[in-house]
Amino acid sequence: MRYACFGKSNQVDDNSDVGLQVIVEDVDGDGLPDIVVSNKKGVFFTRQVARKWTVNSYLW
């Protein structure tokens, strides 16, 4: 499964196959959008996790 963010494609899963139903919504209540995909292989939930960072860790 891929999604586009700021013009860049990011792979978040390589096992869920083609989604028949895709929902992007805040499922866990943390304020960040999560991805739920349903197809013949099952239901797949991808939770977005925010990482804490500082300017020094971002700039290396």
PDB file as gemmi writes it, atoms N, CA and C in Angstrom:
CRYST1    1.000    1.000    1.000  90.00  90.00  90.00 P 1                      
ATOM      1  N   MET A   1       0.851  -1.160   0.000  1.00  0.00           N  
ATOM      2  CA  MET A   1       0.000   0.000   0.000  1.00  0.00           C  
ATOM      3  C   MET A   1       0.901   1.228   0.000  1.00  0.00           C  
ATOM      4  N   ARG A   2       0.569   2.217  -0.812  1.00  0.00           N  
ATOM      5  CA  ARG A   2       1.343   3.441  -0.878  1.00  0.00           C  
ATOM      6  C   ARG A   2       0.416   4.625  -0.684  1.00  0.00           C  
ATOM      7  N   TYR A   3       0.961   5.689  -0.142  1.00  0.00           N  
ATOM      8  CA  TYR A   3       0.216   6.935  -0.062  1.00  0.00           C  
ATOM      9  C   TYR A   3       1.173   8.067  -0.376  1.00  0.00           C  
ATOM     10  N   ALA A   4       0.638   9.181  -0.842  1.00  0.00           N  
ATOM     11  CA  ALA A   4       1.464  10.322  -1.225  1.00  0.00           C  
ATOM     12  C   ALA A   4       1.408  11.386  -0.143  1.00  0.00           C  
ATOM     13  N   CYS A   5       2.550  11.906   0.202  1.00  0.00           N  
ATOM     14  CA  CYS A   5       2.651  12.956   1.202  1.00  0.00           C  
ATOM     15  C   CYS A   5       3.633  13.995   0.694  1.00  0.00           C  
ATOM     16  N   PHE A   6       3.165  15.202   0.449  1.00  0.00           N  
ATOM     17  CA  PHE A   6       4.009  16.280  -0.055  1.00  0.00           C  
ATOM     18  C   PHE A   6       4.717  15.896  -1.350  1.00  0.00           C  
ATOM     19  N   GLY A   7       4.025  15.192  -2.242  1.00  0.00           N  
ATOM     20  CA  GLY A   7       4.581  14.839  -3.534  1.00  0.00           C  
ATOM     21  C   GLY A   7       5.529  13.653  -3.495  1.00  0.00           C  
ATOM     22  N   LYS A   8       5.680  13.014  -2.357  1.00  0.00           N  
ATOM     23  CA  LYS A   8       6.583  11.871  -2.223  1.00  0.00           C  
ATOM     24  C   LYS A   8       5.756  10.630  -1.905  1.00  0.00           C  
ATOM     25  N   SER A   9       6.035   9.541  -2.577  1.00  0.00           N  
ATOM     26  CA  SER A   9       5.338   8.291  -2.328  1.00  0.00           C  
ATOM     27  C   SER A   9       6.037   7.536  -1.205  1.00  0.00           C  
ATOM     28  N   ASN A  10       5.268   7.045  -0.245  1.00  0.00           N  
ATOM     29  CA  ASN A  10       5.813   6.314   0.900  1.00  0.00           C  
ATOM     30  C   ASN A  10       5.127   4.963   1.016  1.00  0.00           C  
ATOM     31  N   GLN A  11       5.898   3.889   1.079  1.00  0.00           N  
ATOM     32  CA  GLN A  11       5.324   2.570   1.257  1.00  0.00           C  
ATOM     33  C   GLN A  11       5.128   2.315   2.743  1.00  0.00           C  
ATOM     34  N   VAL A  12       3.898   2.020   3.136  1.00  0.00           N  
ATOM     35  CA  VAL A  12       3.607   1.765   4.541  1.00  0.00           C  
ATOM     36  C   VAL A  12       3.333   0.288   4.811  1.00  0.00           C  
ATOM     37  N   ASP A  13       3.135  -0.504   3.755  1.00  0.00           N  
ATOM     38  CA  ASP A  13       2.850  -1.927   3.922  1.00  0.00           C  
ATOM     39  C   ASP A  13       3.158  -2.641   2.620  1.00  0.00           C  
ATOM     40  N   ASP A  14       3.671  -3.878   2.695  1.00  0.00           N  
ATOM     41  CA  ASP A  14       3.940  -4.632   1.472  1.00  0.00           C  
ATOM     42  C   ASP A  14       3.223  -5.976   1.450  1.00  0.00           C  
ATOM     43  N   ASN A  15       2.217  -6.146   2.328  1.00  0.00           N  
ATOM     44  CA  ASN A  15       1.526  -7.423   2.413  1.00  0.00           C  
ATOM     45  C   ASN A  15       0.016  -7.329   2.219  1.00  0.00           C  
ATOM     46  N   SER A  16      -0.571  -6.143   2.267  1.00  0.00           N  
ATOM     47  CA  SER A  16      -2.029  -6.034   2.267  1.00  0.00           C  
ATOM     48  C   SER A  16      -2.650  -6.150   0.872  1.00  0.00           C  
ATOM     49  N   ASP A  17      -1.857  -6.073  -0.200  1.00  0.00           N  
ATOM     50  CA  ASP A  17      -2.341  -6.220  -1.567  1.00  0.00           C  
ATOM     51  C   ASP A  17      -3.243  -5.032  -1.932  1.00  0.00           C  
ATOM     52  N   VAL A  18      -4.090  -5.193  -2.921  1.00  0.00           N  
ATOM     53  CA  VAL A  18      -4.949  -4.109  -3.397  1.00  0.00           C  
ATOM     54  C   VAL A  18      -6.128  -3.952  -2.445  1.00  0.00           C  
ATOM     55  N   GLY A  19      -6.375  -2.732  -2.027  1.00  0.00           N  
ATOM     56  CA  GLY A  19      -7.465  -2.478  -1.088  1.00  0.00           C  
ATOM     57  C   GLY A  19      -8.789  -2.293  -1.794  1.00  0.00           C  
ATOM     58  N   LEU A  20      -9.803  -3.047  -1.381  1.00  0.00           N  
ATOM     59  CA  LEU A  20     -11.145  -2.868  -1.921  1.00  0.00           C  
ATOM     60  C   LEU A  20     -11.834  -1.705  -1.231  1.00  0.00           C  
ATOM     61  N   GLN A  21     -11.536  -1.534   0.043  1.00  0.00           N  
ATOM     62  CA  GLN A  21     -12.055  -0.396   0.793  1.00  0.00           C  
ATOM     63  C   GLN A  21     -10.906   0.203   1.580  1.00  0.00           C  
ATOM     64  N   VAL A  22     -10.711   1.494   1.414  1.00  0.00           N  
ATOM     65  CA  VAL A  22      -9.630   2.196   2.095  1.00  0.00           C  
ATOM     66  C   VAL A  22     -10.229   3.362   2.869  1.00  0.00           C  
ATOM     67  N   ILE A  23      -9.871   3.469   4.143  1.00  0.00           N  
ATOM     68  CA  ILE A  23     -10.333   4.567   4.988  1.00  0.00           C  
ATOM     69  C   ILE A  23      -9.099   5.238   5.589  1.00  0.00           C  
ATOM     70  N   VAL A  24      -9.022   6.548   5.462  1.00  0.00           N  
ATOM     71  CA  VAL A  24      -7.975   7.336   6.118  1.00  0.00           C  
ATOM     72  C   VAL A  24      -8.680   8.229   7.127  1.00  0.00           C  
ATOM     73  N   GLU A  25      -8.483   7.913   8.399  1.00  0.00           N  
ATOM     74  CA  GLU A  25      -9.197   8.597   9.465  1.00  0.00           C  
ATOM     75  C   GLU A  25      -8.435   8.407  10.783  1.00  0.00           C  
ATOM     76  N   ASP A  26      -8.655   9.285  11.717  1.00  0.00           N  
ATOM     77  CA  ASP A  26      -8.043   9.153  13.038  1.00  0.00           C  
ATOM     78  C   ASP A  26      -8.793   8.067  13.805  1.00  0.00           C  
ATOM     79  N   VAL A  27      -8.290   6.845  13.763  1.00  0.00           N  
ATOM     80  CA  VAL A  27      -8.963   5.710  14.386  1.00  0.00           C  
ATOM     81  C   VAL A  27      -8.648   5.619  15.876  1.00  0.00           C  
ATOM     82  N   ASP A  28      -7.412   5.913  16.265  1.00  0.00           N  
ATOM     83  CA  ASP A  28      -6.999   5.718  17.654  1.00  0.00           C  
ATOM     84  C   ASP A  28      -7.100   6.977  18.517  1.00  0.00           C  
ATOM     85  N   GLY A  29      -7.596   8.082  17.956  1.00  0.00           N  
ATOM     86  CA  GLY A  29      -7.857   9.276  18.740  1.00  0.00           C  
ATOM     87  C   GLY A  29      -6.653  10.122  19.104  1.00  0.00           C  
ATOM     88  N   ASP A  30      -5.521   9.948  18.396  1.00  0.00           N  
ATOM     89  CA  ASP A  30      -4.330  10.729  18.726  1.00  0.00           C  
ATOM     90  C   ASP A  30      -4.180  11.989  17.870  1.00  0.00           C  
ATOM     91  N   GLY A  31      -5.144  12.254  16.986  1.00  0.00           N  
ATOM     92  CA  GLY A  31      -5.102  13.448  16.150  1.00  0.00           C  
ATOM     93  C   GLY A  31      -4.375  13.269  14.832  1.00  0.00           C  
ATOM     94  N   LEU A  32      -3.812  12.094  14.584  1.00  0.00           N  
ATOM     95  CA  LEU A  32      -3.096  11.811  13.333  1.00  0.00           C  
ATOM     96  C   LEU A  32      -3.916  10.846  12.479  1.00  0.00           C  
ATOM     97  N   PRO A  33      -3.945  11.039  11.152  1.00  0.00           N  
ATOM     98  CA  PRO A  33      -4.722  10.127  10.308  1.00  0.00           C  
ATOM     99  C   PRO A  33      -4.084   8.740  10.250  1.00  0.00           C  
ATOM    100  N   ASP A  34      -4.905   7.709  10.374  1.00  0.00           N  
ATOM    101  CA  ASP A  34      -4.475   6.317  10.270  1.00  0.00           C  
ATOM    102  C   ASP A  34      -5.081   5.725   9.000  1.00  0.00           C  
ATOM    103  N   ILE A  35      -4.577   4.574   8.554  1.00  0.00           N  
ATOM    104  CA  ILE A  35      -5.051   3.941   7.314  1.00  0.00           C  
ATOM    105  C   ILE A  35      -5.625   2.571   7.648  1.00  0.00           C  
ATOM    106  N   VAL A  36      -6.852   2.315   7.188  1.00  0.00           N  
ATOM    107  CA  VAL A  36      -7.484   1.003   7.328  1.00  0.00           C  
ATOM    108  C   VAL A  36      -7.830   0.513   5.932  1.00  0.00           C  
ATOM    109  N   VAL A  37      -7.364  -0.708   5.603  1.00  0.00           N  
ATOM    110  CA  VAL A  37      -7.611  -1.304   4.289  1.00  0.00           C  
ATOM    111  C   VAL A  37      -8.309  -2.635   4.493  1.00  0.00           C  
ATOM    112  N   SER A  38      -9.346  -2.879   3.696  1.00  0.00           N  
ATOM    113  CA  SER A  38     -10.077  -4.139   3.746  1.00  0.00           C  
ATOM    114  C   SER A  38     -10.055  -4.759   2.355  1.00  0.00           C  
ATOM    115  N   ASN A  39      -9.732  -6.058   2.284  1.00  0.00           N  
ATOM    116  CA  ASN A  39      -9.759  -6.790   1.008  1.00  0.00           C  
ATOM    117  C   ASN A  39      -9.950  -8.277   1.303  1.00  0.00           C  
ATOM    118  N   LYS A  40      -9.756  -9.115   0.296  1.00  0.00           N  
ATOM    119  CA  LYS A  40     -10.001 -10.542   0.475  1.00  0.00           C  
ATOM    120  C   LYS A  40      -8.974 -11.212   1.391  1.00  0.00           C  
ATOM    121  N   LYS A  41      -7.847 -10.551   1.670  1.00  0.00           N  
ATOM    122  CA  LYS A  41      -6.840 -11.091   2.585  1.00  0.00           C  
ATOM    123  C   LYS A  41      -7.146 -10.759   4.045  1.00  0.00           C  
ATOM    124  N   GLY A  42      -8.045  -9.802   4.275  1.00  0.00           N  
ATOM    125  CA  GLY A  42      -8.392  -9.426   5.642  1.00  0.00           C  
ATOM    126  C   GLY A  42      -8.488  -7.921   5.807  1.00  0.00           C  
ATOM    127  N   VAL A  43      -8.387  -7.475   7.052  1.00  0.00           N  
ATOM    128  CA  VAL A  43      -8.431  -6.058   7.384  1.00  0.00           C  
ATOM    129  C   VAL A  43      -7.056  -5.670   7.920  1.00  0.00           C  
ATOM    130  N   PHE A  44      -6.508  -4.575   7.399  1.00  0.00           N  
ATOM    131  CA  PHE A  44      -5.173  -4.128   7.772  1.00  0.00           C  
ATOM    132  C   PHE A  44      -5.265  -2.711   8.327  1.00  0.00           C  
ATOM    133  N   PHE A  45      -4.651  -2.507   9.479  1.00  0.00           N  
ATOM    134  CA  PHE A  45      -4.666  -1.215  10.152  1.00  0.00           C  
ATOM    135  C   PHE A  45      -3.234  -0.697  10.251  1.00  0.00           C  
ATOM    136  N   THR A  46      -2.996   0.487   9.719  1.00  0.00           N  
ATOM    137  CA  THR A  46      -1.684   1.119   9.803  1.00  0.00           C  
ATOM    138  C   THR A  46      -1.828   2.370  10.652  1.00  0.00           C  
ATOM    139  N   ARG A  47      -1.183   2.370  11.803  1.00  0.00           N  
ATOM    140  CA  ARG A  47      -1.276   3.481  12.743  1.00  0.00           C  
ATOM    141  C   ARG A  47      -0.116   4.437  12.502  1.00  0.00           C  
ATOM    142  N   GLN A  48      -0.437   5.720  12.393  1.00  0.00           N  
ATOM    143  CA  GLN A  48       0.601   6.728  12.245  1.00  0.00           C  
ATOM    144  C   GLN A  48       1.117   7.105  13.639  1.00  0.00           C  
ATOM    145  N   VAL A  49       2.419   7.098  13.784  1.00  0.00           N  
ATOM    146  CA  VAL A  49       3.040   7.409  15.068  1.00  0.00           C  
ATOM    147  C   VAL A  49       3.895   8.660  14.901  1.00  0.00           C  
ATOM    148  N   ALA A  50       3.663   9.639  15.753  1.00  0.00           N  
ATOM    149  CA  ALA A  50       4.460  10.863  15.705  1.00  0.00           C  
ATOM    150  C   ALA A  50       5.725  10.647  16.517  1.00  0.00           C  
ATOM    151  N   ARG A  51       6.845  11.031  15.919  1.00  0.00           N  
ATOM    152  CA  ARG A  51       8.117  10.928  16.629  1.00  0.00           C  
ATOM    153  C   ARG A  51       8.493  12.285  17.201  1.00  0.00           C  
ATOM    154  N   LYS A  52       9.015  12.282  18.406  1.00  0.00           N  
ATOM    155  CA  LYS A  52       9.507  13.518  18.992  1.00  0.00           C  
ATOM    156  C   LYS A  52      10.889  13.788  18.404  1.00  0.00           C  
ATOM    157  N   TRP A  53      11.127  15.044  18.047  1.00  0.00           N  
ATOM    158  CA  TRP A  53      12.420  15.380  17.473  1.00  0.00           C  
ATOM    159  C   TRP A  53      12.839  16.771  17.920  1.00  0.00           C  
ATOM    160  N   THR A  54      14.119  16.997  17.797  1.00  0.00           N  
ATOM    161  CA  THR A  54      14.672  18.306  18.080  1.00  0.00           C  
ATOM    162  C   THR A  54      15.358  18.811  16.815  1.00  0.00           C  
ATOM    163  N   VAL A  55      15.699  20.060  16.781  1.00  0.00           N  
ATOM    164  CA  VAL A  55      16.388  20.611  15.613  1.00  0.00           C  
ATOM    165  C   VAL A  55      17.709  19.890  15.396  1.00  0.00           C  
ATOM    166  N   ASN A  56      18.435  19.573  16.449  1.00  0.00           N  
ATOM    167  CA  ASN A  56      19.713  18.892  16.316  1.00  0.00           C  
ATOM    168  C   ASN A  56      19.567  17.492  15.733  1.00  0.00           C  
ATOM    169  N   SER A  57      18.553  16.759  16.130  1.00  0.00           N  
ATOM    170  CA  SER A  57      18.357  15.407  15.587  1.00  0.00           C  
ATOM    171  C   SER A  57      17.887  15.459  14.140  1.00  0.00           C  
ATOM    172  N   TYR A  58      17.172  16.523  13.765  1.00  0.00           N  
ATOM    173  CA  TYR A  58      16.700  16.666  12.392  1.00  0.00           C  
ATOM    174  C   TYR A  58      17.836  17.051  11.453  1.00  0.00           C  
ATOM    175  N   LEU A  59      18.725  17.912  11.898  1.00  0.00           N  
ATOM    176  CA  LEU A  59      19.832  18.379  11.055  1.00  0.00           C  
ATOM    177  C   LEU A  59      21.019  17.429  11.062  1.00  0.00           C  
ATOM    178  N   TRP A  60      21.073  16.480  11.959  1.00  0.00           N  
ATOM    179  CA  TRP A  60      22.152  15.512  12.138  1.00  0.00           C  
ATOM    180  C   TRP A  60      23.310  16.217  12.724  1.00  0.00           C  
TER     181      TRP A  60                                                      
END                                                                             
